[in-house]
Amino acid sequence: MRADFFAAELQSVKDAGLYRQLHLVGGDQGPTLMLDGREVINFSSNNYLGIANHPALAAAAKAAIDRYGCGSGASRLISGNMTLHEELETKIAQFKNTEAALVFNSGFQANVGILSTLAGDGDVILSDSLNHASIIDGCRLSKAKTLVYTHCDLNELEACLKQAASARRRLIVTETIFSMDGDEAPLVGIVELAEKYDAMVMVDEAHGTGVFGANGAGVVAKLGLAPRVLIQMGTLGKALGGFGAYVAGDRALCDLLINRCRSFIFTTSLPPAVMAMALAAIDLVQNEPHRRDALRQNCQKLKEGLSLLGFELGRSNSPILPLIVGDAARCMALSAVLLGRGVFAQGIRPPTVPAGTSRLRITVMATHSAVQIDRALNVFEEVKRQWPPITTS
Ligand SMILES: Cc1ncc(COP(=O)(O)O)c(C=O)c1O
């Protein structure tokens, strides 16, 4: 078969206005970024607390390399289960107030693996309509029937639970803070419905961990729901500034995953430096709440400023501020205009978000200065004067 196929497929992506290209970052992940050779203010990072380049993480990683070397050499079940993996799991379990925890190589692998291990033929997964692609793929891989309920709609979730009454098992899965909208799931209501209809609850705290809860443990902790949420998944690569993911829950849950979860079993384990960074990051997150305070203040400042300019930001109560544009091409044009003026706010298009809801995904960091936020607001004000119309040519 000739490679013409690649070009033809790419052309159809371009024709749909959905062609994606990589930016090149030439420095560290701070509130400013060297992007494609130019310094811009960074409103497109999940490094919410600004610790991805913290000296404590770097020192921990270097010390781990000195002591344990660079690679882990094998999967966890072969010779790749190092002391640091278990140390981190103990720490995550304490952090999340659960009996145990298990580290995964990425959030994507965790969601795909957990869902396909815990649900199968004869089961029903109840999934929020705006759940992340990795959750969607986990549902697909599981072979369970998946009922998708309208975003955060408890009435519809209840109707789906009734519909699933005769299933072998029911599993509700939701993000706690939605990655592209920044709003919070109605978790208390979800847990109550789960208890009423005998369903398991799995949460994805990718964007909740580090940001919410008294010690940064996430939305489940903020609401005191840890004992009632069976499966708490989260990532180490966003507010925690490193890489990887975890699930926290009962020992039996983790042991079952060790035995059955293909994305845990059949992959080389994370290297020691990554474990050490995560251990250092959890210490910072737990012991230095001033970062969360700064993040909240920055969120409020940017949100208020954008609202005063007349921008609608939906129901976000997190560092993720979605500025809905609608049309994909228009959204990318707006993002490009902002970037041209030194403000990086990534445009997000289908399939990441539903058609017609393309948006700028503006993310705030604890380490943005007031000057940087004011500068961004000035740019948004300038751009708003000529928007609409924005030309896409
Ligand atoms: C809600 C959510 N879950 C899972 C993931 C995947 O995590 P990771 O980047 O560690 O693969 C992401 C981000 O990419 C996410 O936003």
The ligand as an SDF file (V2000), in Angstrom:
LIG
                    3D

 16 16  0  0  0  0  0  0  0  0999 V2000
   -9.1110   14.1970   33.1320 C   0  0  0  0  0  0  0  0  0  0  0  0
   -7.8540   13.5720   32.6200 C   0  0  0  0  0  0  0  0  0  0  0  0
   -7.6460   12.2740   32.8360 N   0  0  0  0  0  0  0  0  0  0  0  0
   -6.5320   11.6690   32.3940 C   0  0  0  0  0  0  0  0  0  0  0  0
   -5.5690   12.3590   31.7100 C   0  0  0  0  0  0  0  0  0  0  0  0
   -4.3640   11.6330   31.2200 C   0  0  0  0  0  0  0  0  0  0  0  0
   -3.3150   11.8030   32.1060 O   0  0  0  0  0  0  0  0  0  0  0  0
   -1.8030   11.6900   31.6090 P   0  0  0  0  0  0  0  0  0  0  0  0
   -1.4660   12.9740   30.9550 O   0  0  0  0  0  0  0  0  0  0  0  0
   -1.0320   11.3930   32.8480 O   0  0  0  0  0  0  0  0  0  0  0  0
   -1.7820   10.5400   30.6440 O   0  0  0  0  0  0  0  0  0  0  0  0
   -5.7430   13.7340   31.4880 C   0  0  0  0  0  0  0  0  0  0  0  0
   -4.7470   14.5830   30.8100 C   0  0  0  0  0  0  0  0  0  0  0  0
   -4.1520   14.4160   29.8940 O   0  0  0  0  0  0  0  0  0  0  0  0
   -6.9220   14.3460   31.9360 C   0  0  0  0  0  0  0  0  0  0  0  0
   -7.1420   15.6370   31.6930 O   0  0  0  0  0  0  0  0  0  0  0  0
  1  2  1  0
  2  3  1  0
  2 15  2  0
  3  4  2  0
  4  5  1  0
  5  6  1  0
  5 12  2  0
  6  7  1  0
  7  8  1  0
  8  9  2  0
  8 10  1  0
  8 11  1  0
 12 13  1  0
 12 15  1  0
 13 14  2  0
 15 16  1  0
M  END
$$$$
